Amino acid sequence: MAQMMAKTSMKTLSVGRSRATTVRVEARRTVKQTKKAAPESAWYGEDRPQFLGPFSSAPDYLVGEFPGDYGWDTAGLSADPTTFRRYREVEVIHARWAMLGALGIIFPELIASAGGVPITEPVWFKAGAQIFADDGLNYLAAVNAFAFATKFTPTA
């Protein structure tokens, strides 16, 4: 445990007198230990499963340090470390959008059946057909906007 030097400070009392006090400050140095891939893990390192099993060999830049690294990169997309880092960030962003899309599939059906909210077509794969109905789709209070736009014929 590392100890810092004692500091002396002056405190003013309410009576107007001052008194010297000694403050002892102790600080502990905590170091976050970085954890590398466990050597007993079968999914990381040189002995990880390969894409085609014993019939494939991984490129030199794929050493098994990332999840899902099975030694297959025919296009060389992970050859540059900065580009590979960017691709991993973008993949996480796309995964989050996909999770929101899955919620958008489930949520309208739930609120229509359990919540009692009147939705014209809560089933996600049938909802797109509403735009081709006679009255069109009331989108953002633009009644019959799509039907008007598709049946518009210019006059001379």
C-alpha positions, 0 to 999 in steps of 0.5 A: 500500500502506497502512502502519500505524504501527510498534508498540513492544512489550516482550519478557521474556527468560528471563534476566529482562531486557527489551528493546524491539523494533520491529515493523513491520506492513504491511496491504494493502487488498483490495477485492472488485470487484463484477461486474455483468452483462457488457454483451456478454451477450445474456441480461442488460440491456434488450436481452435476449430477451423472453417473446414476442419483439418482441410483449411489453414487460417491466414497469418493475421487470424490468430484466434483472438476474436469470437467467431474466428474460424480462420475463414477470410477469403476477401481479406476484410480483416487483414488491416487491423483498423479496418477490422476494428471499424467492421466490428463496431459497425456489426454491433450497430447493425445487430442493435438495429436488427434487435429493434426490428425484431421488437417492431415485429412482435410489439404491434401484435402484442398491443393489438391482442393484449393491449386492446389498441386498434391496429388495422393490420398488426401482422408484420408481413401483411402490414405492407399491403395496406398501402395498396388498399382503396383508401391508402395508408393514413401515414402521419395524418396524410390521408390517402397520400400514396393512393393520390400519388400513384393515381395522379394523372397530369392534365394538359 
